[in-house]
């Protein structure tokens, strides 16, 4: 028996195969992935709140070719309003 996420499960059919089965009715699509049932997680990184109301964008060069490239990129994004820089070496 194929059951799609939008369809109801026949509890009697399930119980006929496994009488001890526990059937939990999902109240919303993607219930476990949604924020509807839990508090929002906010992580503070040096004063930048990730997960809060502000949009936080993580960006940077995909490959680093020189120190100057990283420095120039960091200066440009700071001038554009960035408040957090992650440096990977």
C-alpha positions in Angstrom: 0.0 0.0 0.0 1.5 3.4 -1.1 0.6 6.3 1.1 1.3 9.8 -0.1 2.0 12.7 2.4 -1.4 14.3 1.7 -3.5 11.2 2.2 -4.9 9.7 5.4 -3.6 6.4 6.6 -6.1 3.6 7.1 -5.5 2.9 10.8 -7.4 -0.3 10.7 -5.2 -1.6 7.8 -2.1 -0.8 9.8 -3.4 -2.3 13.0 -4.3 -5.5 11.1 -0.7 -6.0 10.2 0.8 -4.7 13.5 -1.7 -4.6 16.4 0.9 -2.7 18.5 1.5 0.0 16.0 1.2 3.6 17.2 -0.3 5.9 14.7 0.3 9.7 15.1 -1.7 12.1 13.0 0.4 14.8 11.5 -1.3 18.2 11.9 0.8 20.0 9.2 3.0 19.2 6.2 6.6 18.8 7.2 5.8 19.1 10.8 9.2 18.0 12.1 11.0 20.5 9.9 8.7 23.4 10.7 9.2 26.0 13.4 5.6 25.7 14.4 6.2 23.3 17.3 9.4 24.7 18.8 11.1 27.9 19.7 13.3 29.7 17.2 17.0 29.0 17.7 19.1 32.2 17.6 22.9 32.0 17.7 24.9 35.1 18.6 28.2 35.3 16.8 30.2 38.4 17.9 27.0 40.4 18.2 25.5 39.1 14.9 22.3 37.2 15.6 21.9 34.3 13.2 18.3 32.9 13.2 16.7 36.2 14.3 14.7 38.7 12.3 17.6 40.0 10.2 18.7 38.3 7.0 22.3 37.0 7.4 24.1 36.1 4.2 27.3 34.0 4.2 29.3 34.7 1.1 32.8 34.8 -0.2 35.2 33.6 -2.9 35.0 29.9 -3.7 38.7 29.7 -4.1 41.4 31.9 -2.6 44.3 32.8 -4.9 46.1 35.4 -2.8 46.0 37.3 0.5 45.2 40.4 -1.5 42.1 38.8 -3.0 40.7 37.9 0.4 41.6 41.3 1.9 40.0 43.2 -1.0 36.9 41.0 -0.8 36.7 41.5 3.0 37.0 45.3 2.6 34.3 45.4 -0.1 31.8 43.3 1.8 32.4 45.4 5.0 31.8 48.6 3.1 28.6 47.0 1.8 27.4 46.5 5.3 28.7 43.1 6.4 29.2 42.8 10.2 30.8 39.3 10.3 33.8 37.8 8.5 34.8 34.2 8.5 38.3 33.6 7.5 39.4 30.1 6.5 43.0 29.2 5.9 
